[in-house]
Amino acid sequence: MIALSPAKLYSFILSIAIIAIYGGFIQTNAQATCPSGWISRVDQDGATYGYKVIMNDWLNYYEAQGYCVRAGGQVASIHSAAENAFIASISNAQLKQCQTNDSVCATRIAHTSAGWAFLDSLMRSFWFGMNRIQYEPSYNNTIDCSYPDGTPCDFGRFDGIANSNTNSPPWSPACPSGSNSSNGVGDLEYCTMFFNASTTLVWNDMSCYQKLGGVVCKMNCSAIKTTQTCPTSAVITTKAAAATTKAAVTSGSGSSGSGGSSGGSGNNNGTCSCKGGSCTGTGYQCGSDDWQWKINKKSGKAFAYKAFNYTGCYWKGLAICKKYKAVPCSIQSNDENDFIVNTVCSGFLSSNSTGSSRKRRAASSTCIYTGIHRLVTNPSTGSVSCSCSDGSSCDYGNDDAQGDTTTTSFTSTTSRATTLKSSTTQKSATTTQKAATTTTQKLTTSTIISTSTAQPSNPWAPGCPANSTTGLGDSGGYGTKNCIGINGDGKWVDQSCDRPATAIVCMKECDAPQA
């Protein structure tokens, strides 16, 4: 037996403890379990990631993002040749099925030649997550590149104006091109898909509004929060004191938060936000920073919002949101719209009071991007596709999702409601004259009718959104009006995603303080 001095024995025990702890962490990462239906892979960073191939024909990028979000992930990011090859191995069979079986993915282009057959296969391909802009913005000659999960574009990134190289893996020859036109004046190609997965993925840039055959989703399984056990009387600790009144559970903020370019990262120190027992949470406490928060009445979840100053296209704004583990905001109701316009964006909008002409001119150039996207997919029939960057529904303010009705429909709806209310009032007044004893009853009835016929307010600015009659293209050669922003008067406007805006509203889920 080897005799060790007390000092050496202590050093030996400490070394064993460190190795055990370090090894335990590695083992935990390597053995992280992904949810059922996700294919696991341990990356070189030690984390376990899950991947899911979803085939659903006729998906634009935003619709594909919605599928991934609802499944618990994001449209896949790719960070190495090894990961690129792995995704090829799990998606190749489904991709071939989509490209060869018309009952799975419909033929886009008749195969009258080898060239047309190849183009058809491009349109029957799968999305992944890279967003990049090349020909614009003119204010910035570098490439704005981002992934929905907030990770960097560190593999396959190309920052030139156009790639004429015929051998630039993982890109297809002459890709990325930035446009679907050889002279760069066609639809800008902001999103990325792959159309070949025989041994490794072959990439191509594509307009985000093309309808492809599927998407590859990804989640960080090592980051999935397990159920926590909270003490019976949980004490919530945040960086800033949270409001304790019941009213504060509906909305609040750490500070004004409007107009700034900095904010909390979302890596919060909030403790378990429950009233005892088991709970799960985001780990980010509402009110712990200068993001303003509110509970969504439709979902019951709490979300934090912040408007960021910047000058640039939608994709640059998206990258800002991702920096703070957020997404461009969706808007689900009058209540949420009022909160965003009047509270989150208050520092950017014109005052209701009469101001100078200079202030009014400044306000008229304001556009604050949201995460809502519209596309008139077929102007001849007026079909409208609408989606949100966070994967949520797009029904508020977009009643024309099944038909090309825009401002006219909102105006006529308001007129019908006004006419009905007027006729009801006249009828009530006549009845009151005939029988004064029933005045109270008739007034009550009139109130009920008035309430039941109330319509959501129209969030759109006059002349918006665009339709096949008013014209779908933005001025100045910016392309189709596929993004939605808020103007200086707090009204929605649709414009090209490439047109520079003045700000963007980001949102992220948070844990609301308990009353």
C-alpha positions as CSV (number, residue, x, y, z in Angstrom):
1,M,0.0,0.0,0.0
2,I,1.3,3.4,-1.0
3,A,1.5,5.9,1.9
4,L,0.4,9.5,1.0
5,S,1.0,12.6,3.0
6,P,-2.1,14.5,4.1
7,A,-1.4,17.2,1.5
8,K,-1.0,14.7,-1.3
9,L,-4.1,12.8,-0.2
10,Y,-6.1,16.0,-0.2
11,S,-4.8,16.9,-3.7
12,F,-5.6,13.4,-5.0
13,I,-9.2,13.4,-3.6
14,L,-9.8,16.9,-5.1
15,S,-8.6,15.8,-8.5
16,I,-10.9,12.7,-8.4
17,A,-13.8,15.0,-7.4
18,I,-13.1,17.4,-10.3
19,I,-12.9,14.6,-12.8
20,A,-16.1,13.1,-11.5
21,I,-18.0,16.4,-11.7
22,Y,-16.6,17.2,-15.1
23,G,-17.3,13.7,-16.4
24,G,-20.7,14.0,-15.0
25,F,-21.4,17.1,-17.0
26,I,-20.2,15.5,-20.2
27,Q,-22.3,12.5,-19.5
28,T,-25.4,14.6,-18.9
29,N,-24.9,16.5,-22.2
30,A,-24.3,13.3,-24.1
31,Q,-27.3,11.5,-22.6
32,A,-29.8,14.3,-22.9
33,T,-33.1,12.8,-24.2
34,C,-35.0,14.4,-27.1
35,P,-38.8,14.1,-27.2
36,S,-40.4,11.2,-29.1
37,G,-40.3,11.7,-32.8
38,W,-37.0,13.7,-32.8
39,I,-33.8,12.1,-34.1
40,S,-30.9,12.8,-31.7
41,R,-27.3,13.8,-32.5
42,V,-24.5,14.8,-30.1
43,D,-22.7,17.8,-31.6
44,Q,-19.0,18.6,-31.2
45,D,-20.0,21.1,-28.5
46,G,-21.2,18.3,-26.3
47,A,-24.9,19.2,-26.6
48,T,-27.6,16.9,-27.8
49,Y,-29.8,18.2,-30.7
50,G,-33.0,16.8,-32.0
51,Y,-34.0,16.9,-35.7
52,K,-37.4,16.3,-37.3
53,V,-38.3,16.2,-41.0
54,I,-41.8,17.5,-41.7
55,M,-43.3,16.9,-45.1
56,N,-46.2,19.1,-45.8
57,D,-46.6,20.2,-49.4
58,W,-47.0,23.9,-50.4
59,L,-45.2,25.5,-47.4
60,N,-43.6,28.9,-47.6
61,Y,-40.8,29.6,-45.1
62,Y,-43.0,31.3,-42.5
63,E,-45.5,28.5,-42.6
64,A,-42.7,26.0,-42.2
65,Q,-41.4,28.0,-39.3
66,G,-44.8,27.7,-37.7
67,Y,-44.7,23.9,-38.0
68,C,-41.3,23.8,-36.3
69,V,-42.3,26.1,-33.5
70,R,-45.5,24.1,-32.7
71,A,-43.4,21.0,-32.7
72,G,-41.1,22.6,-30.1
73,G,-38.1,23.6,-32.3
74,Q,-37.0,26.0,-34.9
75,V,-36.2,25.7,-38.6
76,A,-32.8,24.0,-38.5
77,S,-29.5,25.8,-38.3
78,I,-26.4,24.1,-39.8
79,H,-23.0,24.7,-38.4
80,S,-20.6,22.2,-39.9
81,A,-20.1,19.8,-42.7
82,A,-20.8,16.9,-40.3
83,E,-24.2,18.3,-39.4
84,N,-24.9,19.0,-43.0
85,A,-24.2,15.4,-43.9
86,F,-26.3,14.2,-40.9
87,I,-29.4,16.1,-42.0
88,A,-28.9,14.7,-45.5
89,S,-28.9,11.1,-44.1
90,I,-32.2,11.6,-42.2
91,S,-34.0,13.5,-44.9
92,N,-32.8,11.9,-48.2
93,A,-35.6,9.3,-48.4
94,Q,-38.4,11.8,-47.8
95,L,-36.9,14.4,-50.2
96,K,-36.7,11.8,-53.0
97,Q,-40.3,10.9,-52.3
98,C,-41.4,14.5,-52.4
99,Q,-39.5,15.0,-55.7
100,T,-40.7,11.9,-57.5
101,N,-44.2,11.0,-56.1
102,D,-46.9,13.4,-57.3
103,S,-49.3,12.2,-54.6
104,V,-46.8,13.4,-51.9
105,C,-45.7,16.7,-53.5
106,A,-47.5,18.1,-56.5
107,T,-45.7,18.7,-59.8
108,R,-44.9,22.4,-60.1
109,I,-43.5,22.4,-63.7
110,A,-44.1,19.9,-66.5
111,H,-41.1,17.8,-67.3
112,T,-40.9,18.7,-71.0
113,S,-37.1,18.8,-70.9
114,A,-34.3,17.9,-68.5
115,G,-34.0,21.6,-67.5
116,W,-37.6,21.9,-66.6
117,A,-37.5,18.6,-64.7
118,F,-34.6,20.0,-62.6
119,L,-36.4,23.2,-61.9
120,D,-39.4,21.2,-60.8
121,S,-37.2,19.3,-58.3
122,L,-36.0,22.7,-57.0
123,M,-39.6,23.6,-56.2
124,R,-40.2,20.3,-54.4
125,S,-37.5,20.7,-51.8
126,F,-37.1,21.3,-48.1
127,W,-36.5,24.5,-46.1
128,F,-33.8,24.9,-43.5
129,G,-33.2,28.0,-41.4
130,M,-30.6,30.4,-42.9
131,N,-31.9,33.9,-43.7
132,R,-29.6,36.1,-45.7
133,I,-29.9,39.2,-47.8
134,Q,-27.5,40.0,-50.6
135,Y,-28.4,42.7,-53.2
136,E,-30.0,45.0,-50.6
137,P,-29.7,46.8,-48.3
138,S,-27.8,49.5,-50.1
139,Y,-26.9,51.1,-46.8
140,N,-24.8,48.1,-45.9
141,N,-22.5,46.2,-48.3
142,T,-22.1,43.3,-46.0
143,I,-24.5,40.4,-45.7
144,D,-27.2,40.3,-43.0
145,C,-27.4,36.6,-42.0
146,S,-29.3,35.0,-39.2
147,Y,-30.9,31.7,-38.0
148,P,-34.3,31.5,-36.2
149,D,-32.6,29.9,-33.2
150,G,-30.3,32.8,-32.8
151,T,-27.1,30.9,-33.6
152,P,-24.4,32.5,-35.9
153,C,-24.1,31.9,-39.6
154,D,-20.7,30.2,-39.3
155,F,-20.9,27.5,-41.9
156,G,-21.6,28.0,-45.6
157,R,-21.8,31.7,-45.2
158,F,-21.0,33.6,-48.4
159,D,-20.6,37.4,-48.3
160,G,-20.0,38.3,-51.9
161,I,-22.5,40.1,-54.2
162,A,-23.1,37.0,-56.3
163,N,-21.4,33.6,-56.4
164,S,-20.2,32.7,-59.9
165,N,-18.1,29.8,-58.6
166,T,-19.2,26.5,-59.8
167,N,-17.8,24.6,-56.9
168,S,-18.6,26.2,-53.5
169,P,-20.1,23.5,-51.3
170,P,-22.5,23.4,-49.6
171,W,-24.0,25.7,-52.2
172,S,-25.2,24.6,-55.6
173,P,-23.1,25.9,-58.5
174,A,-23.6,29.7,-58.9
175,C,-25.4,29.9,-55.6
176,P,-26.2,32.0,-53.6
177,S,-27.4,34.4,-56.2
178,G,-29.6,36.7,-54.1
179,S,-32.3,36.9,-56.8
180,N,-34.3,34.7,-59.0
181,S,-33.3,36.8,-62.0
182,S,-29.9,36.6,-63.7
183,N,-29.6,40.4,-63.5
184,G,-30.5,40.7,-59.9
185,V,-33.8,42.6,-60.3
186,G,-36.2,39.7,-59.6
187,D,-37.6,38.5,-56.3
188,L,-35.0,38.7,-53.6
189,E,-34.0,35.3,-52.2
190,Y,-33.8,35.8,-48.5
191,C,-34.3,32.1,-47.4
192,T,-32.4,28.9,-48.0
193,M,-33.5,25.4,-48.9
194,F,-31.8,22.1,-50.0
195,F,-32.8,20.1,-53.1
196,N,-30.3,17.3,-53.0
197,A,-29.4,15.1,-50.0
198,S,-27.8,12.0,-51.6
199,T,-24.6,12.3,-49.4
200,T,-24.7,15.9,-48.2
201,L,-27.1,18.7,-48.5
202,V,-26.8,21.0,-51.6
203,W,-28.1,24.5,-50.8
204,N,-29.9,27.1,-52.9
205,D,-31.2,30.5,-51.9
206,M,-34.9,31.0,-52.6
207,S,-37.7,33.6,-52.1
208,C,-39.2,33.0,-48.6
209,Y,-42.6,32.9,-50.2
210,Q,-42.1,30.0,-52.6
211,K,-44.2,27.0,-51.6
212,L,-41.9,24.0,-51.1
213,G,-42.5,20.5,-49.9
214,G,-41.3,20.4,-46.4
215,V,-38.9,21.5,-43.7
216,V,-36.2,20.2,-41.3
217,C,-36.7,21.4,-37.7
218,K,-34.1,21.3,-34.9
219,M,-34.2,21.7,-31.1
220,N,-31.5,21.8,-28.4
221,C,-32.5,18.8,-26.2
222,S,-29.7,19.6,-23.7
223,A,-31.4,22.9,-23.0
224,I,-34.9,21.5,-22.3
225,K,-35.9,22.4,-18.8
226,T,-36.9,19.6,-16.6
227,T,-39.8,19.9,-14.1
228,Q,-38.7,21.7,-11.0
229,T,-40.0,21.2,-7.5
230,C,-40.8,24.6,-5.9
231,P,-41.1,25.3,-2.2
232,T,-44.6,25.8,-0.9
233,S,-44.1,29.6,-0.7
234,A,-41.9,30.4,-3.7
235,V,-40.0,33.7,-3.4
236,I,-39.4,35.2,-6.8
237,T,-36.1,37.0,-7.1
238,T,-35.5,39.3,-10.1
239,K,-33.0,42.0,-11.0
240,A,-35.8,44.6,-10.7
241,A,-38.5,44.5,-8.1
242,A,-41.7,43.0,-9.7
243,A,-45.1,44.5,-9.0
244,T,-47.1,42.6,-6.5
245,T,-50.6,43.8,-7.3
246,K,-53.0,41.6,-9.2
247,A,-53.2,44.2,-11.9
248,A,-49.5,43.8,-12.5
249,V,-50.0,40.2,-13.5
250,T,-51.7,41.5,-16.7
251,S,-48.9,43.8,-17.9
252,G,-45.9,45.7,-16.7
253,S,-42.3,46.6,-17.4
254,G,-39.0,47.2,-15.7
255,S,-38.8,50.7,-17.3
256,S,-40.1,52.4,-20.3
257,G,-38.0,50.4,-22.7
258,S,-39.1,52.3,-25.8
259,G,-36.6,53.6,-28.3
260,G,-33.5,51.9,-26.8
261,S,-31.0,49.8,-28.6
262,S,-30.1,47.7,-25.6
263,G,-32.0,45.4,-23.3
264,G,-32.0,42.3,-21.3
265,S,-30.7,39.2,-23.0
266,G,-33.3,36.9,-21.5
267,N,-30.6,34.9,-19.6
268,N,-32.5,35.7,-16.4
269,N,-31.8,34.8,-12.8
270,G,-35.5,34.5,-11.9
271,T,-36.3,31.5,-9.7
272,C,-39.1,29.0,-10.2
273,S,-42.3,31.0,-10.9
274,C,-45.0,28.9,-9.3
275,K,-47.1,28.7,-6.2
276,G,-45.6,25.4,-4.9
277,G,-45.5,21.9,-6.2
278,S,-44.1,21.1,-9.7
279,C,-43.7,23.7,-12.4
280,T,-41.9,24.6,-15.5
281,G,-40.8,28.0,-16.7
282,T,-38.7,29.9,-19.3
283,G,-36.2,31.0,-16.7
284,Y,-36.8,34.6,-17.8
285,Q,-38.8,36.6,-15.4
286,C,-41.2,39.3,-16.6
287,G,-40.3,42.7,-15.3
288,S,-36.7,41.8,-14.6
289,D,-35.3,44.2,-17.2
290,D,-36.6,47.1,-19.4
291,W,-38.8,44.9,-21.6
292,Q,-42.5,45.6,-21.2
293,W,-44.7,42.6,-20.6
294,K,-48.2,41.5,-20.9
295,I,-50.3,38.3,-20.7
296,N,-51.7,37.2,-24.0
297,K,-55.5,36.7,-23.4
298,K,-55.8,34.0,-26.1
299,S,-53.0,31.8,-24.9
300,G,-52.7,32.8,-21.2
301,K,-48.9,33.0,-21.6
302,A,-46.9,36.1,-20.7
303,F,-44.7,37.8,-23.2
304,A,-42.1,40.6,-23.0
305,Y,-41.8,43.2,-25.7
306,K,-39.3,45.8,-26.7
307,A,-38.9,48.2,-29.7
308,F,-35.4,48.5,-31.0
309,N,-34.1,51.5,-33.1
310,Y,-32.2,50.6,-36.3
311,T,-32.2,51.4,-40.0
312,G,-32.5,48.4,-42.2
313,C,-34.5,45.7,-43.8
314,Y,-36.6,43.1,-42.0
315,W,-33.8,40.6,-41.8
316,K,-31.5,42.9,-40.0
317,G,-34.3,43.5,-37.5
318,L,-34.8,39.7,-37.2
319,A,-31.1,39.4,-36.3
320,I,-31.6,42.0,-33.6
321,C,-34.5,40.1,-32.1
322,K,-32.5,36.8,-32.2
323,K,-29.7,38.5,-30.3
324,Y,-32.0,38.8,-27.4
325,K,-33.5,35.3,-27.8
326,A,-36.7,36.9,-29.2
327,V,-38.7,37.0,-32.4
328,P,-40.4,39.8,-34.3
329,C,-43.8,40.2,-32.6
330,S,-47.1,38.8,-33.7
331,I,-50.3,40.7,-32.9
332,Q,-53.3,38.6,-31.9
333,S,-56.0,41.0,-30.8
334,N,-57.1,44.6,-30.3
335,D,-55.8,44.4,-26.8
336,E,-52.4,43.4,-27.8
337,N,-52.3,45.8,-30.7
338,D,-53.2,48.7,-28.4
339,F,-50.5,47.6,-25.9
340,I,-47.8,47.5,-28.6
341,V,-48.8,50.8,-30.3
342,N,-49.5,52.8,-27.2
343,T,-47.0,51.4,-24.7
344,V,-44.1,49.5,-26.4
345,C,-43.9,51.9,-29.4
346,S,-44.9,55.1,-27.8
347,G,-41.5,56.7,-28.1
348,F,-41.5,56.2,-31.9
349,L,-45.0,57.4,-32.8
350,S,-46.5,60.9,-33.5
351,S,-48.4,62.5,-30.7
352,N,-52.2,62.9,-30.9
353,S,-51.7,66.6,-30.3
354,T,-51.0,69.0,-33.2
355,G,-47.3,69.2,-33.7
356,S,-45.0,71.0,-36.1
357,S,-44.9,70.0,-39.7
358,R,-41.3,68.8,-39.1
359,K,-42.6,66.3,-36.5
360,R,-45.4,65.2,-38.8
361,R,-43.0,64.6,-41.7
362,A,-40.7,62.5,-39.4
363,A,-43.7,60.5,-38.2
364,S,-44.8,59.8,-41.8
365,S,-41.5,58.0,-42.6
366,T,-41.7,55.8,-39.5
367,C,-42.1,52.1,-40.0
368,I,-41.7,49.7,-37.1
369,Y,-41.5,46.1,-38.3
370,T,-43.6,43.3,-36.8
371,G,-43.4,39.6,-37.4
372,I,-46.5,39.4,-39.6
373,H,-46.1,38.5,-43.3
374,R,-48.7,38.5,-46.1
375,L,-48.5,37.2,-49.7
376,V,-51.2,37.4,-52.4
377,T,-50.3,34.0,-53.8
378,N,-52.5,34.2,-56.8
379,P,-53.7,37.7,-57.8
380,S,-56.1,36.3,-60.3
381,T,-58.2,34.6,-57.6
382,G,-57.1,36.9,-54.7
383,S,-55.9,34.1,-52.4
384,V,-53.9,35.5,-49.5
385,S,-51.4,33.6,-47.4
386,C,-50.6,35.1,-44.0
387,S,-48.2,33.9,-41.4
388,C,-46.3,35.1,-38.3
389,S,-42.6,34.7,-37.4
390,D,-43.4,33.1,-34.1
391,G,-45.7,30.4,-35.7
392,S,-48.9,31.8,-34.2
393,S,-52.2,32.4,-35.9
394,C,-52.6,35.3,-38.3
395,D,-56.3,35.9,-38.1
396,Y,-56.4,39.4,-36.4
397,G,-56.4,42.1,-39.0
398,N,-56.3,39.6,-41.8
399,D,-59.9,38.7,-42.5
400,D,-59.1,38.4,-46.2
401,A,-56.9,35.3,-45.7
402,Q,-59.3,33.4,-47.9
403,G,-60.1,36.1,-50.4
404,D,-58.7,39.4,-51.8
405,T,-60.7,41.8,-49.7
406,T,-58.8,44.5,-48.0
407,T,-59.5,48.0,-46.8
408,T,-62.9,48.0,-48.6
409,S,-64.1,45.0,-46.5
410,F,-63.1,46.8,-43.2
411,T,-64.9,50.0,-44.3
412,S,-68.0,48.2,-45.3
413,T,-68.0,46.2,-42.1
414,T,-67.8,49.4,-40.1
415,S,-70.6,50.9,-42.1
416,R,-72.8,47.9,-41.6
417,A,-72.2,48.0,-37.8
418,T,-73.0,51.8,-37.8
419,T,-76.1,51.3,-39.8
420,L,-77.4,48.5,-37.6
421,K,-76.7,50.5,-34.5
422,S,-78.5,53.5,-35.9
423,S,-81.6,51.5,-36.9
424,T,-81.7,49.7,-33.6
425,T,-81.6,53.1,-31.8
426,Q,-84.4,54.4,-33.9
427,K,-86.5,51.3,-33.3
428,S,-85.8,51.5,-29.6
429,A,-86.9,55.2,-29.5
430,T,-90.1,54.4,-31.4
431,T,-90.9,51.5,-29.0
432,T,-90.3,53.8,-26.1
433,Q,-92.8,56.4,-27.4
434,K,-95.5,53.7,-27.8
435,A,-94.9,52.1,-24.4
436,A,-93.0,54.2,-21.8
437,T,-93.4,51.4,-19.2
438,T,-91.0,49.2,-21.3
439,T,-88.3,51.9,-21.6
440,T,-85.8,50.2,-19.3
441,Q,-86.3,46.8,-21.0
442,K,-85.8,48.3,-24.5
443,L,-82.8,50.2,-23.5
444,T,-81.2,47.0,-22.1
445,T,-82.0,45.2,-25.3
446,S,-80.5,48.0,-27.4
447,T,-77.3,47.8,-25.3
448,I,-77.1,44.0,-25.9
449,I,-77.5,44.4,-29.6
450,S,-75.0,47.1,-29.8
451,T,-72.4,45.0,-27.9
452,S,-73.0,41.9,-30.0
453,T,-72.5,43.8,-33.3
454,A,-69.3,45.5,-32.3
455,Q,-66.5,44.7,-34.7
456,P,-62.7,44.7,-34.1
457,S,-61.1,48.0,-34.9
458,N,-59.3,48.2,-38.3
459,P,-55.6,48.3,-37.6
460,W,-54.7,49.2,-41.2
461,A,-53.7,52.6,-42.5
462,P,-55.8,53.9,-45.4
463,G,-55.2,52.0,-48.7
464,C,-53.5,49.1,-46.9
465,P,-53.0,46.2,-47.3
466,A,-52.2,45.8,-51.0
467,N,-54.2,43.6,-53.2
468,S,-54.3,42.6,-56.9
469,T,-56.3,45.8,-57.7
470,T,-54.2,48.4,-55.8
471,G,-50.9,46.8,-56.8
472,L,-48.7,44.3,-54.9
473,G,-45.3,45.9,-55.6
474,D,-43.6,48.4,-53.3
475,S,-42.3,51.6,-54.9
476,G,-38.6,52.1,-55.7
477,G,-38.1,48.6,-57.0
478,Y,-38.2,47.1,-53.5
479,G,-40.3,44.1,-54.5
480,T,-43.6,42.7,-53.3
481,K,-45.2,44.0,-50.1
482,N,-44.7,40.9,-47.9
483,C,-43.9,42.5,-44.5
484,I,-46.1,44.5,-42.1
485,G,-45.0,47.4,-40.0
486,I,-46.6,50.1,-37.8
487,N,-46.5,53.7,-39.2
488,G,-46.1,56.9,-37.3
489,D,-49.8,57.1,-36.6
490,G,-49.9,53.6,-35.1
491,K,-51.5,52.0,-38.1
492,W,-50.4,48.9,-40.0
493,V,-48.7,49.3,-43.4
494,D,-47.5,46.6,-45.7
495,Q,-44.2,47.0,-47.5
496,S,-41.4,45.1,-49.0
497,C,-39.3,43.2,-46.4
498,D,-36.3,44.8,-48.1
499,R,-37.4,48.4,-47.6
500,P,-35.5,50.0,-44.6
501,A,-37.5,50.5,-41.5
502,T,-36.8,52.6,-38.4
503,A,-37.4,50.0,-35.7
504,I,-38.7,46.5,-34.9
505,V,-40.8,45.1,-32.1
506,C,-39.3,41.9,-30.6
507,M,-41.2,39.6,-28.2
508,K,-40.3,36.6,-26.0
509,E,-42.1,34.5,-23.5
510,C,-41.5,35.2,-19.9
511,D,-42.6,33.9,-16.5
512,A,-45.2,36.3,-14.9
513,P,-44.9,37.2,-11.2
514,Q,-47.4,35.4,-9.1
515,A,-49.9,37.5,-7.2
